[in-house]
Every structure is written in C-alpha cells, then in structure tokens.
Amino acid sequence: MNKTELIDHIAQQADISKAAAGRALEAVIDGVRATLEKGDSVTLVGFGTFAVGERVARTGRDPRTGAAITIEAAKIPKFRAGKALKDALN
C-alpha cells in the first residue's frame, strides 16, 4: 500500500473526502516527525512505538575500491510493533 492508497482507505473508512484524509495523514506524519526530531518517542497503543535510535560510528568498505572508509554516527528512526499488531499478523 502506498500513500495514495492509504489516503483512499482513510477517506472510505472515516467517510470523509480524500482531501481531508490527506490533510489528516500529513498532520499525523508531521506530528511523529516533530516528536522524533525532539528526541522523544510516539506510542500508539495497540499499534506500536516510533523512537529514535543511535547508530555508532564504524568502519566500512567502499564497494568499488575496497578501501576502508569511516561511516559516521547517526540517529535513525525505529519502529517497534505493539502486541495487538503482532497478534493480528500471527
């Protein structure tokens, strides 16, 4: 499912226009993004938790030359599925 299909699904399930569903989805995405940028996590009970993870600096290899390169430390988004979501899949 892509973003357009998700907007269509939201519009149909909530009985609202596609434009309103698109604005609602954008608001949710922006809210999650803003919260993660502050370093906090977002928990949707029954669905899962979005959080910020830390990736340490490490040494890698350039695939073309085979030379060693340094990969910098980075913050990455993580998602951990909630129990209800896991149970729905199994």
PyMOL Python script that loads the backbone (N, CA, C, O; Angstrom):
from pymol import cmd

cmd.read_pdbstr("""\
ATOM      1  N   MET A   1       0.849  -1.174   0.000  1.00  0.00           N
ATOM      2  CA  MET A   1       0.000   0.000   0.000  1.00  0.00           C
ATOM      3  C   MET A   1       0.892   1.234   0.000  1.00  0.00           C
ATOM      4  O   MET A   1       1.812   1.347   0.811  1.00  0.00           O
ATOM      5  N   ASN A   2       0.615   2.151  -0.910  1.00  0.00           N
ATOM      6  CA  ASN A   2       1.372   3.394  -0.939  1.00  0.00           C
ATOM      7  C   ASN A   2       0.552   4.510  -0.283  1.00  0.00           C
ATOM      8  O   ASN A   2      -0.557   4.270   0.196  1.00  0.00           O
ATOM      9  N   LYS A   3       1.093   5.713  -0.263  1.00  0.00           N
ATOM     10  CA  LYS A   3       0.451   6.827   0.432  1.00  0.00           C
ATOM     11  C   LYS A   3      -0.920   7.150  -0.164  1.00  0.00           C
ATOM     12  O   LYS A   3      -1.863   7.409   0.583  1.00  0.00           O
ATOM     13  N   THR A   4      -1.048   7.141  -1.472  1.00  0.00           N
ATOM     14  CA  THR A   4      -2.324   7.429  -2.123  1.00  0.00           C
ATOM     15  C   THR A   4      -3.377   6.398  -1.757  1.00  0.00           C
ATOM     16  O   THR A   4      -4.525   6.749  -1.483  1.00  0.00           O
ATOM     17  N   GLU A   5      -2.996   5.139  -1.752  1.00  0.00           N
ATOM     18  CA  GLU A   5      -3.929   4.079  -1.380  1.00  0.00           C
ATOM     19  C   GLU A   5      -4.335   4.198   0.092  1.00  0.00           C
ATOM     20  O   GLU A   5      -5.480   3.916   0.446  1.00  0.00           O
ATOM     21  N   LEU A   6      -3.399   4.616   0.944  1.00  0.00           N
ATOM     22  CA  LEU A   6      -3.712   4.808   2.353  1.00  0.00           C
ATOM     23  C   LEU A   6      -4.699   5.963   2.536  1.00  0.00           C
ATOM     24  O   LEU A   6      -5.625   5.866   3.341  1.00  0.00           O
ATOM     25  N   ILE A   7      -4.505   7.038   1.805  1.00  0.00           N
ATOM     26  CA  ILE A   7      -5.437   8.167   1.866  1.00  0.00           C
ATOM     27  C   ILE A   7      -6.824   7.727   1.410  1.00  0.00           C
ATOM     28  O   ILE A   7      -7.822   8.091   2.033  1.00  0.00           O
ATOM     29  N   ASP A   8      -6.899   6.956   0.341  1.00  0.00           N
ATOM     30  CA  ASP A   8      -8.189   6.434  -0.132  1.00  0.00           C
ATOM     31  C   ASP A   8      -8.857   5.579   0.947  1.00  0.00           C
ATOM     32  O   ASP A   8     -10.061   5.690   1.174  1.00  0.00           O
ATOM     33  N   HIS A   9      -8.081   4.739   1.600  1.00  0.00           N
ATOM     34  CA  HIS A   9      -8.604   3.862   2.651  1.00  0.00           C
ATOM     35  C   HIS A   9      -9.133   4.684   3.829  1.00  0.00           C
ATOM     36  O   HIS A   9     -10.219   4.412   4.341  1.00  0.00           O
ATOM     37  N   ILE A  10      -8.359   5.694   4.258  1.00  0.00           N
ATOM     38  CA  ILE A  10      -8.786   6.551   5.365  1.00  0.00           C
ATOM     39  C   ILE A  10     -10.079   7.273   5.002  1.00  0.00           C
ATOM     40  O   ILE A  10     -11.004   7.340   5.812  1.00  0.00           O
ATOM     41  N   ALA A  11     -10.145   7.813   3.789  1.00  0.00           N
ATOM     42  CA  ALA A  11     -11.335   8.543   3.350  1.00  0.00           C
ATOM     43  C   ALA A  11     -12.565   7.649   3.361  1.00  0.00           C
ATOM     44  O   ALA A  11     -13.643   8.071   3.781  1.00  0.00           O
ATOM     45  N   GLN A  12     -12.406   6.420   2.901  1.00  0.00           N
ATOM     46  CA  GLN A  12     -13.535   5.492   2.848  1.00  0.00           C
ATOM     47  C   GLN A  12     -13.961   5.064   4.250  1.00  0.00           C
ATOM     48  O   GLN A  12     -15.153   5.060   4.557  1.00  0.00           O
ATOM     49  N   GLN A  13     -13.002   4.704   5.104  1.00  0.00           N
ATOM     50  CA  GLN A  13     -13.321   4.228   6.447  1.00  0.00           C
ATOM     51  C   GLN A  13     -13.912   5.325   7.335  1.00  0.00           C
ATOM     52  O   GLN A  13     -14.805   5.056   8.139  1.00  0.00           O
ATOM     53  N   ALA A  14     -13.422   6.553   7.196  1.00  0.00           N
ATOM     54  CA  ALA A  14     -13.883   7.655   8.042  1.00  0.00           C
ATOM     55  C   ALA A  14     -15.030   8.442   7.406  1.00  0.00           C
ATOM     56  O   ALA A  14     -15.570   9.365   8.016  1.00  0.00           O
ATOM     57  N   ASP A  15     -15.398   8.073   6.181  1.00  0.00           N
ATOM     58  CA  ASP A  15     -16.475   8.755   5.457  1.00  0.00           C
ATOM     59  C   ASP A  15     -16.205  10.257   5.348  1.00  0.00           C
ATOM     60  O   ASP A  15     -17.061  11.089   5.651  1.00  0.00           O
ATOM     61  N   ILE A  16     -14.977  10.577   4.900  1.00  0.00           N
ATOM     62  CA  ILE A  16     -14.575  11.965   4.676  1.00  0.00           C
ATOM     63  C   ILE A  16     -13.988  12.075   3.269  1.00  0.00           C
ATOM     64  O   ILE A  16     -13.764  11.064   2.603  1.00  0.00           O
ATOM     65  N   SER A  17     -13.743  13.294   2.827  1.00  0.00           N
ATOM     66  CA  SER A  17     -13.185  13.490   1.487  1.00  0.00           C
ATOM     67  C   SER A  17     -11.722  13.059   1.458  1.00  0.00           C
ATOM     68  O   SER A  17     -11.061  12.970   2.493  1.00  0.00           O
ATOM     69  N   LYS A  18     -11.239  12.796   0.256  1.00  0.00           N
ATOM     70  CA  LYS A  18      -9.836  12.411   0.103  1.00  0.00           C
ATOM     71  C   LYS A  18      -8.921  13.562   0.511  1.00  0.00           C
ATOM     72  O   LYS A  18      -7.843  13.333   1.058  1.00  0.00           O
ATOM     73  N   ALA A  19      -9.346  14.797   0.247  1.00  0.00           N
ATOM     74  CA  ALA A  19      -8.540  15.951   0.631  1.00  0.00           C
ATOM     75  C   ALA A  19      -8.405  16.029   2.147  1.00  0.00           C
ATOM     76  O   ALA A  19      -7.316  16.282   2.662  1.00  0.00           O
ATOM     77  N   ALA A  20      -9.502  15.812   2.860  1.00  0.00           N
ATOM     78  CA  ALA A  20      -9.457  15.842   4.327  1.00  0.00           C
ATOM     79  C   ALA A  20      -8.616  14.683   4.860  1.00  0.00           C
ATOM     80  O   ALA A  20      -7.857  14.852   5.814  1.00  0.00           O
ATOM     81  N   ALA A  21      -8.748  13.518   4.252  1.00  0.00           N
ATOM     82  CA  ALA A  21      -7.956  12.362   4.663  1.00  0.00           C
ATOM     83  C   ALA A  21      -6.472  12.622   4.428  1.00  0.00           C
ATOM     84  O   ALA A  21      -5.639  12.249   5.254  1.00  0.00           O
ATOM     85  N   GLY A  22      -6.137  13.256   3.316  1.00  0.00           N
ATOM     86  CA  GLY A  22      -4.746  13.588   3.017  1.00  0.00           C
ATOM     87  C   GLY A  22      -4.180  14.561   4.035  1.00  0.00           C
ATOM     88  O   GLY A  22      -3.044  14.406   4.483  1.00  0.00           O
ATOM     89  N   ARG A  23      -4.977  15.580   4.407  1.00  0.00           N
ATOM     90  CA  ARG A  23      -4.530  16.543   5.421  1.00  0.00           C
ATOM     91  C   ARG A  23      -4.350  15.854   6.775  1.00  0.00           C
ATOM     92  O   ARG A  23      -3.396  16.144   7.497  1.00  0.00           O
ATOM     93  N   ALA A  24      -5.252  14.953   7.115  1.00  0.00           N
ATOM     94  CA  ALA A  24      -5.154  14.239   8.386  1.00  0.00           C
ATOM     95  C   ALA A  24      -3.899  13.369   8.426  1.00  0.00           C
ATOM     96  O   ALA A  24      -3.183  13.350   9.427  1.00  0.00           O
ATOM     97  N   LEU A  25      -3.636  12.653   7.340  1.00  0.00           N
ATOM     98  CA  LEU A  25      -2.448  11.805   7.279  1.00  0.00           C
ATOM     99  C   LEU A  25      -1.180  12.649   7.371  1.00  0.00           C
ATOM    100  O   LEU A  25      -0.244  12.278   8.080  1.00  0.00           O
ATOM    101  N   GLU A  26      -1.136  13.771   6.671  1.00  0.00           N
ATOM    102  CA  GLU A  26       0.027  14.665   6.729  1.00  0.00           C
ATOM    103  C   GLU A  26       0.221  15.195   8.144  1.00  0.00           C
ATOM    104  O   GLU A  26       1.354  15.317   8.609  1.00  0.00           O
ATOM    105  N   ALA A  27      -0.876  15.512   8.833  1.00  0.00           N
ATOM    106  CA  ALA A  27      -0.780  16.009  10.205  1.00  0.00           C
ATOM    107  C   ALA A  27      -0.184  14.949  11.126  1.00  0.00           C
ATOM    108  O   ALA A  27       0.640  15.265  11.985  1.00  0.00           O
ATOM    109  N   VAL A  28      -0.595  13.701  10.954  1.00  0.00           N
ATOM    110  CA  VAL A  28      -0.054  12.615  11.770  1.00  0.00           C
ATOM    111  C   VAL A  28       1.434  12.440  11.483  1.00  0.00           C
ATOM    112  O   VAL A  28       2.237  12.342  12.410  1.00  0.00           O
ATOM    113  N   ILE A  29       1.800  12.401  10.219  1.00  0.00           N
ATOM    114  CA  ILE A  29       3.205  12.225   9.845  1.00  0.00           C
ATOM    115  C   ILE A  29       4.056  13.376  10.370  1.00  0.00           C
ATOM    116  O   ILE A  29       5.147  13.152  10.896  1.00  0.00           O
ATOM    117  N   ASP A  30       3.561  14.613  10.231  1.00  0.00           N
ATOM    118  CA  ASP A  30       4.305  15.774  10.732  1.00  0.00           C
ATOM    119  C   ASP A  30       4.451  15.724  12.245  1.00  0.00           C
ATOM    120  O   ASP A  30       5.499  16.086  12.780  1.00  0.00           O
ATOM    121  N   GLY A  31       3.402  15.274  12.946  1.00  0.00           N
ATOM    122  CA  GLY A  31       3.466  15.161  14.394  1.00  0.00           C
ATOM    123  C   GLY A  31       4.493  14.135  14.843  1.00  0.00           C
ATOM    124  O   GLY A  31       5.252  14.381  15.781  1.00  0.00           O
ATOM    125  N   VAL A  32       4.521  12.997  14.184  1.00  0.00           N
ATOM    126  CA  VAL A  32       5.507  11.964  14.505  1.00  0.00           C
ATOM    127  C   VAL A  32       6.911  12.487  14.208  1.00  0.00           C
ATOM    128  O   VAL A  32       7.821  12.316  15.019  1.00  0.00           O
ATOM    129  N   ARG A  33       7.088  13.119  13.059  1.00  0.00           N
ATOM    130  CA  ARG A  33       8.406  13.643  12.675  1.00  0.00           C
ATOM    131  C   ARG A  33       8.896  14.679  13.692  1.00  0.00           C
ATOM    132  O   ARG A  33      10.047  14.624  14.127  1.00  0.00           O
ATOM    133  N   ALA A  34       8.026  15.624  14.072  1.00  0.00           N
ATOM    134  CA  ALA A  34       8.419  16.677  15.009  1.00  0.00           C
ATOM    135  C   ALA A  34       8.794  16.095  16.371  1.00  0.00           C
ATOM    136  O   ALA A  34       9.754  16.544  16.997  1.00  0.00           O
ATOM    137  N   THR A  35       8.047  15.112  16.822  1.00  0.00           N
ATOM    138  CA  THR A  35       8.329  14.489  18.110  1.00  0.00           C
ATOM    139  C   THR A  35       9.664  13.745  18.070  1.00  0.00           C
ATOM    140  O   THR A  35      10.447  13.827  19.016  1.00  0.00           O
ATOM    141  N   LEU A  36       9.924  13.026  16.987  1.00  0.00           N
ATOM    142  CA  LEU A  36      11.197  12.309  16.857  1.00  0.00           C
ATOM    143  C   LEU A  36      12.367  13.277  16.756  1.00  0.00           C
ATOM    144  O   LEU A  36      13.444  13.002  17.284  1.00  0.00           O
ATOM    145  N   GLU A  37      12.168  14.410  16.084  1.00  0.00           N
ATOM    146  CA  GLU A  37      13.241  15.402  15.978  1.00  0.00           C
ATOM    147  C   GLU A  37      13.627  15.940  17.346  1.00  0.00           C
ATOM    148  O   GLU A  37      14.786  16.294  17.562  1.00  0.00           O
ATOM    149  N   LYS A  38      12.674  16.010  18.280  1.00  0.00           N
ATOM    150  CA  LYS A  38      12.957  16.461  19.646  1.00  0.00           C
ATOM    151  C   LYS A  38      13.627  15.368  20.470  1.00  0.00           C
ATOM    152  O   LYS A  38      14.099  15.628  21.577  1.00  0.00           O
ATOM    153  N   GLY A  39      13.671  14.140  19.936  1.00  0.00           N
ATOM    154  CA  GLY A  39      14.300  13.036  20.638  1.00  0.00           C
ATOM    155  C   GLY A  39      13.328  12.217  21.470  1.00  0.00           C
ATOM    156  O   GLY A  39      13.740  11.300  22.180  1.00  0.00           O
ATOM    157  N   ASP A  40      12.042  12.539  21.392  1.00  0.00           N
ATOM    158  CA  ASP A  40      11.022  11.801  22.129  1.00  0.00           C
ATOM    159  C   ASP A  40      10.498  10.644  21.288  1.00  0.00           C
ATOM    160  O   ASP A  40      10.857  10.505  20.119  1.00  0.00           O
ATOM    161  N   SER A  41       9.647   9.814  21.890  1.00  0.00           N
ATOM    162  CA  SER A  41       9.050   8.705  21.163  1.00  0.00           C
ATOM    163  C   SER A  41       7.545   8.915  21.058  1.00  0.00           C
ATOM    164  O   SER A  41       6.956   9.669  21.831  1.00  0.00           O
ATOM    165  N   VAL A  42       6.934   8.240  20.093  1.00  0.00           N
ATOM    166  CA  VAL A  42       5.492   8.294  19.874  1.00  0.00           C
ATOM    167  C   VAL A  42       4.956   6.878  20.044  1.00  0.00           C
ATOM    168  O   VAL A  42       5.381   5.961  19.341  1.00  0.00           O
ATOM    169  N   THR A  43       4.017   6.699  20.980  1.00  0.00           N
ATOM    170  CA  THR A  43       3.435   5.390  21.227  1.00  0.00           C
ATOM    171  C   THR A  43       1.966   5.409  20.841  1.00  0.00           C
ATOM    172  O   THR A  43       1.191   6.217  21.353  1.00  0.00           O
ATOM    173  N   LEU A  44       1.591   4.521  19.943  1.00  0.00           N
ATOM    174  CA  LEU A  44       0.201   4.335  19.555  1.00  0.00           C
ATOM    175  C   LEU A  44      -0.205   2.976  20.118  1.00  0.00           C
ATOM    176  O   LEU A  44       0.151   1.933  19.569  1.00  0.00           O
ATOM    177  N   VAL A  45      -0.953   3.000  21.217  1.00  0.00           N
ATOM    178  CA  VAL A  45      -1.312   1.772  21.922  1.00  0.00           C
ATOM    179  C   VAL A  45      -2.022   0.819  20.966  1.00  0.00           C
ATOM    180  O   VAL A  45      -2.963   1.207  20.273  1.00  0.00           O
ATOM    181  N   GLY A  46      -1.571  -0.417  20.936  1.00  0.00           N
ATOM    182  CA  GLY A  46      -2.136  -1.428  20.062  1.00  0.00           C
ATOM    183  C   GLY A  46      -1.499  -1.463  18.685  1.00  0.00           C
ATOM    184  O   GLY A  46      -1.695  -2.422  17.939  1.00  0.00           O
ATOM    185  N   PHE A  47      -0.737  -0.429  18.335  1.00  0.00           N
ATOM    186  CA  PHE A  47      -0.085  -0.396  17.025  1.00  0.00           C
ATOM    187  C   PHE A  47       1.418  -0.529  17.172  1.00  0.00           C
ATOM    188  O   PHE A  47       2.015  -1.462  16.634  1.00  0.00           O
ATOM    189  N   GLY A  48       2.042   0.399  17.901  1.00  0.00           N
ATOM    190  CA  GLY A  48       3.479   0.324  18.083  1.00  0.00           C
ATOM    191  C   GLY A  48       4.075   1.629  18.549  1.00  0.00           C
ATOM    192  O   GLY A  48       3.362   2.586  18.850  1.00  0.00           O
ATOM    193  N   THR A  49       5.406   1.654  18.606  1.00  0.00           N
ATOM    194  CA  THR A  49       6.136   2.815  19.095  1.00  0.00           C
ATOM    195  C   THR A  49       7.187   3.244  18.075  1.00  0.00           C
ATOM    196  O   THR A  49       7.968   2.431  17.582  1.00  0.00           O
ATOM    197  N   PHE A  50       7.186   4.534  17.773  1.00  0.00           N
ATOM    198  CA  PHE A  50       8.225   5.140  16.947  1.00  0.00           C
ATOM    199  C   PHE A  50       9.221   5.784  17.902  1.00  0.00           C
ATOM    200  O   PHE A  50       8.815   6.496  18.821  1.00  0.00           O
ATOM    201  N   ALA A  51      10.519   5.549  17.704  1.00  0.00           N
ATOM    202  CA  ALA A  51      11.537   6.092  18.588  1.00  0.00           C
ATOM    203  C   ALA A  51      12.784   6.423  17.775  1.00  0.00           C
ATOM    204  O   ALA A  51      12.909   6.052  16.608  1.00  0.00           O
ATOM    205  N   VAL A  52      13.699   7.131  18.426  1.00  0.00           N
ATOM    206  CA  VAL A  52      14.970   7.490  17.800  1.00  0.00           C
ATOM    207  C   VAL A  52      16.041   6.553  18.330  1.00  0.00           C
ATOM    208  O   VAL A  52      16.182   6.382  19.540  1.00  0.00           O
ATOM    209  N   GLY A  53      16.792   5.952  17.428  1.00  0.00           N
ATOM    210  CA  GLY A  53      17.890   5.070  17.809  1.00  0.00           C
ATOM    211  C   GLY A  53      19.219   5.706  17.457  1.00  0.00           C
ATOM    212  O   GLY A  53      19.288   6.608  16.622  1.00  0.00           O
ATOM    213  N   GLU A  54      20.261   5.234  18.092  1.00  0.00           N
ATOM    214  CA  GLU A  54      21.613   5.737  17.836  1.00  0.00           C
ATOM    215  C   GLU A  54      22.409   4.671  17.093  1.00  0.00           C
ATOM    216  O   GLU A  54      22.427   3.507  17.494  1.00  0.00           O
ATOM    217  N   ARG A  55      23.048   5.066  16.037  1.00  0.00           N
ATOM    218  CA  ARG A  55      23.954   4.168  15.315  1.00  0.00           C
ATOM    219  C   ARG A  55      25.373   4.688  15.545  1.00  0.00           C
ATOM    220  O   ARG A  55      25.663   5.844  15.239  1.00  0.00           O
ATOM    221  N   VAL A  56      26.248   3.853  16.074  1.00  0.00           N
ATOM    222  CA  VAL A  56      27.611   4.279  16.382  1.00  0.00           C
ATOM    223  C   VAL A  56      28.442   4.372  15.103  1.00  0.00           C
ATOM    224  O   VAL A  56      28.118   3.761  14.085  1.00  0.00           O
ATOM    225  N   ALA A  57      29.515   5.146  15.181  1.00  0.00           N
ATOM    226  CA  ALA A  57      30.438   5.251  14.054  1.00  0.00           C
ATOM    227  C   ALA A  57      31.123   3.904  13.863  1.00  0.00           C
ATOM    228  O   ALA A  57      31.368   3.173  14.822  1.00  0.00           O
ATOM    229  N   ARG A  58      31.423   3.593  12.618  1.00  0.00           N
ATOM    230  CA  ARG A  58      32.056   2.305  12.337  1.00  0.00           C
ATOM    231  C   ARG A  58      32.884   2.405  11.054  1.00  0.00           C
ATOM    232  O   ARG A  58      32.804   3.391  10.320  1.00  0.00           O
ATOM    233  N   THR A  59      33.668   1.378  10.805  1.00  0.00           N
ATOM    234  CA  THR A  59      34.480   1.317   9.595  1.00  0.00           C
ATOM    235  C   THR A  59      33.783   0.418   8.587  1.00  0.00           C
ATOM    236  O   THR A  59      33.338  -0.680   8.919  1.00  0.00           O
ATOM    237  N   GLY A  60      33.693   0.896   7.350  1.00  0.00           N
ATOM    238  CA  GLY A  60      33.094   0.114   6.287  1.00  0.00           C
ATOM    239  C   GLY A  60      34.039   0.010   5.111  1.00  0.00           C
ATOM    240  O   GLY A  60      35.193   0.430   5.200  1.00  0.00           O
ATOM    241  N   ARG A  61      33.569  -0.537   4.024  1.00  0.00           N
ATOM    242  CA  ARG A  61      34.385  -0.691   2.818  1.00  0.00           C
ATOM    243  C   ARG A  61      33.682  -0.051   1.634  1.00  0.00           C
ATOM    244  O   ARG A  61      32.472  -0.203   1.466  1.00  0.00           O
ATOM    245  N   ASP A  62      34.440   0.663   0.817  1.00  0.00           N
ATOM    246  CA  ASP A  62      33.924   1.209  -0.436  1.00  0.00           C
ATOM    247  C   ASP A  62      33.761   0.029  -1.394  1.00  0.00           C
ATOM    248  O   ASP A  62      34.743  -0.651  -1.693  1.00  0.00           O
ATOM    249  N   PRO A  63      32.545  -0.231  -1.882  1.00  0.00           N
ATOM    250  CA  PRO A  63      32.345  -1.410  -2.723  1.00  0.00           C
ATOM    251  C   PRO A  63      33.100  -1.363  -4.055  1.00  0.00           C
ATOM    252  O   PRO A  63      33.404  -2.408  -4.631  1.00  0.00           O
ATOM    253  N   ARG A  64      33.403  -0.166  -4.542  1.00  0.00           N
ATOM    254  CA  ARG A  64      34.126  -0.074  -5.827  1.00  0.00           C
ATOM    255  C   ARG A  64      35.614  -0.309  -5.668  1.00  0.00           C
ATOM    256  O   ARG A  64      36.228  -1.016  -6.467  1.00  0.00           O
ATOM    257  N   THR A  65      36.198   0.293  -4.622  1.00  0.00           N
ATOM    258  CA  THR A  65      37.658   0.223  -4.484  1.00  0.00           C
ATOM    259  C   THR A  65      38.110  -0.757  -3.414  1.00  0.00           C
ATOM    260  O   THR A  65      39.252  -1.217  -3.440  1.00  0.00           O
ATOM    261  N   GLY A  66      37.235  -1.081  -2.476  1.00  0.00           N
ATOM    262  CA  GLY A  66      37.621  -1.957  -1.384  1.00  0.00           C
ATOM    263  C   GLY A  66      38.347  -1.226  -0.273  1.00  0.00           C
ATOM    264  O   GLY A  66      38.756  -1.836   0.715  1.00  0.00           O
ATOM    265  N   ALA A  67      38.512   0.093  -0.430  1.00  0.00           N
ATOM    266  CA  ALA A  67      39.211   0.882   0.579  1.00  0.00           C
ATOM    267  C   ALA A  67      38.348   1.039   1.827  1.00  0.00           C
ATOM    268  O   ALA A  67      37.121   1.095   1.749  1.00  0.00           O
ATOM    269  N   ALA A  68      39.009   1.108   2.973  1.00  0.00           N
ATOM    270  CA  ALA A  68      38.294   1.307   4.232  1.00  0.00           C
ATOM    271  C   ALA A  68      37.805   2.752   4.317  1.00  0.00           C
ATOM    272  O   ALA A  68      38.538   3.686   3.994  1.00  0.00           O
ATOM    273  N   ILE A  69      36.560   2.923   4.756  1.00  0.00           N
ATOM    274  CA  ILE A  69      36.005   4.267   4.942  1.00  0.00           C
ATOM    275  C   ILE A  69      35.373   4.330   6.330  1.00  0.00           C
ATOM    276  O   ILE A  69      34.987   3.309   6.899  1.00  0.00           O
ATOM    277  N   THR A  70      35.277   5.533   6.859  1.00  0.00           N
ATOM    278  CA  THR A  70      34.653   5.730   8.159  1.00  0.00           C
ATOM    279  C   THR A  70      33.198   6.144   7.937  1.00  0.00           C
ATOM    280  O   THR A  70      32.922   7.108   7.224  1.00  0.00           O
ATOM    281  N   ILE A  71      32.286   5.419   8.545  1.00  0.00           N
ATOM    282  CA  ILE A  71      30.862   5.742   8.485  1.00  0.00           C
ATOM    283  C   ILE A  71      30.531   6.452   9.796  1.00  0.00           C
ATOM    284  O   ILE A  71      30.732   5.897  10.877  1.00  0.00           O
ATOM    285  N   GLU A  72      30.027   7.672   9.696  1.00  0.00           N
ATOM    286  CA  GLU A  72      29.781   8.499  10.871  1.00  0.00           C
ATOM    287  C   GLU A  72      28.610   7.973  11.697  1.00  0.00           C
ATOM    288  O   GLU A  72      27.748   7.252  11.195  1.00  0.00           O
ATOM    289  N   ALA A  73      28.601   8.350  12.968  1.00  0.00           N
ATOM    290  CA  ALA A  73      27.484   8.022  13.853  1.00  0.00           C
ATOM    291  C   ALA A  73      26.245   8.759  13.343  1.00  0.00           C
ATOM    292  O   ALA A  73      26.353   9.830  12.746  1.00  0.00           O
ATOM    293  N   ALA A  74      25.065   8.175  13.586  1.00  0.00           N
ATOM    294  CA  ALA A  74      23.830   8.790  13.098  1.00  0.00           C
ATOM    295  C   ALA A  74      22.664   8.428  14.005  1.00  0.00           C
ATOM    296  O   ALA A  74      22.683   7.412  14.701  1.00  0.00           O
ATOM    297  N   LYS A  75      21.656   9.279  13.980  1.00  0.00           N
ATOM    298  CA  LYS A  75      20.388   8.985  14.639  1.00  0.00           C
ATOM    299  C   LYS A  75      19.469   8.398  13.580  1.00  0.00           C
ATOM    300  O   LYS A  75      19.393   8.908  12.462  1.00  0.00           O
ATOM    301  N   ILE A  76      18.766   7.320  13.937  1.00  0.00           N
ATOM    302  CA  ILE A  76      17.893   6.667  12.971  1.00  0.00           C
ATOM    303  C   ILE A  76      16.507   6.448  13.585  1.00  0.00           C
ATOM    304  O   ILE A  76      16.390   6.248  14.794  1.00  0.00           O
ATOM    305  N   PRO A  77      15.462   6.485  12.762  1.00  0.00           N
ATOM    306  CA  PRO A  77      14.128   6.188  13.275  1.00  0.00           C
ATOM    307  C   PRO A  77      13.955   4.681  13.441  1.00  0.00           C
ATOM    308  O   PRO A  77      14.438   3.893  12.628  1.00  0.00           O
ATOM    309  N   LYS A  78      13.262   4.298  14.499  1.00  0.00           N
ATOM    310  CA  LYS A  78      12.986   2.885  14.740  1.00  0.00           C
ATOM    311  C   LYS A  78      11.493   2.723  14.999  1.00  0.00           C
ATOM    312  O   LYS A  78      10.836   3.636  15.499  1.00  0.00           O
ATOM    313  N   PHE A  79      10.970   1.563  14.655  1.00  0.00           N
ATOM    314  CA  PHE A  79       9.580   1.233  14.945  1.00  0.00           C
ATOM    315  C   PHE A  79       9.537  -0.126  15.610  1.00  0.00           C
ATOM    316  O   PHE A  79      10.133  -1.089  15.126  1.00  0.00           O
ATOM    317  N   ARG A  80       8.827  -0.196  16.724  1.00  0.00           N
ATOM    318  CA  ARG A  80       8.641  -1.467  17.427  1.00  0.00           C
ATOM    319  C   ARG A  80       7.144  -1.756  17.447  1.00  0.00           C
ATOM    320  O   ARG A  80       6.371  -0.982  18.011  1.00  0.00           O
ATOM    321  N   ALA A  81       6.736  -2.852  16.841  1.00  0.00           N
ATOM    322  CA  ALA A  81       5.322  -3.210  16.750  1.00  0.00           C
ATOM    323  C   ALA A  81       4.762  -3.540  18.128  1.00  0.00           C
ATOM    324  O   ALA A  81       5.438  -4.141  18.963  1.00  0.00           O
ATOM    325  N   GLY A  82       3.510  -3.134  18.350  1.00  0.00           N
ATOM    326  CA  GLY A  82       2.824  -3.430  19.593  1.00  0.00           C
ATOM    327  C   GLY A  82       2.244  -4.838  19.587  1.00  0.00           C
ATOM    328  O   GLY A  82       2.196  -5.497  18.549  1.00  0.00           O
ATOM    329  N   LYS A  83       1.807  -5.287  20.749  1.00  0.00           N
ATOM    330  CA  LYS A  83       1.295  -6.648  20.897  1.00  0.00           C
ATOM    331  C   LYS A  83       0.077  -6.895  20.013  1.00  0.00           C
ATOM    332  O   LYS A  83      -0.014  -7.949  19.383  1.00  0.00           O
ATOM    333  N   ALA A  84      -0.859  -5.952  19.951  1.00  0.00           N
ATOM    334  CA  ALA A  84      -2.072  -6.152  19.147  1.00  0.00           C
ATOM    335  C   ALA A  84      -1.726  -6.309  17.671  1.00  0.00           C
ATOM    336  O   ALA A  84      -2.336  -7.127  16.982  1.00  0.00           O
ATOM    337  N   LEU A  85      -0.761  -5.541  17.173  1.00  0.00           N
ATOM    338  CA  LEU A  85      -0.348  -5.652  15.779  1.00  0.00           C
ATOM    339  C   LEU A  85       0.321  -7.000  15.527  1.00  0.00           C
ATOM    340  O   LEU A  85       0.050  -7.655  14.521  1.00  0.00           O
ATOM    341  N   LYS A  86       1.188  -7.407  16.437  1.00  0.00           N
ATOM    342  CA  LYS A  86       1.853  -8.702  16.299  1.00  0.00           C
ATOM    343  C   LYS A  86       0.828  -9.846  16.311  1.00  0.00           C
ATOM    344  O   LYS A  86       0.914 -10.783  15.517  1.00  0.00           O
ATOM    345  N   ASP A  87      -0.140  -9.746  17.229  1.00  0.00           N
ATOM    346  CA  ASP A  87      -1.160 -10.791  17.321  1.00  0.00           C
ATOM    347  C   ASP A  87      -2.014 -10.838  16.071  1.00  0.00           C
ATOM    348  O   ASP A  87      -2.426 -11.922  15.659  1.00  0.00           O
ATOM    349  N   ALA A  88      -2.294  -9.699  15.453  1.00  0.00           N
ATOM    350  CA  ALA A  88      -3.111  -9.662  14.244  1.00  0.00           C
ATOM    351  C   ALA A  88      -2.404 -10.348  13.075  1.00  0.00           C
ATOM    352  O   ALA A  88      -3.061 -10.887  12.183  1.00  0.00           O
ATOM    353  N   LEU A  89      -1.087 -10.331  13.075  1.00  0.00           N
ATOM    354  CA  LEU A  89      -0.327 -10.929  11.988  1.00  0.00           C
ATOM    355  C   LEU A  89      -0.101 -12.426  12.161  1.00  0.00           C
ATOM    356  O   LEU A  89       0.194 -13.130  11.195  1.00  0.00           O
ATOM    357  N   ASN A  90      -0.240 -12.909  13.384  1.00  0.00           N
ATOM    358  CA  ASN A  90       0.040 -14.327  13.644  1.00  0.00           C
ATOM    359  C   ASN A  90      -1.208 -15.126  13.886  1.00  0.00           C
ATOM    360  O   ASN A  90      -1.133 -16.333  14.118  1.00  0.00           O
TER     361      ASN A  90
END
""", "prot")
cmd.dss("prot")
cmd.show_as("cartoon", "prot")
cmd.util.cbc("prot")
cmd.orient("prot")
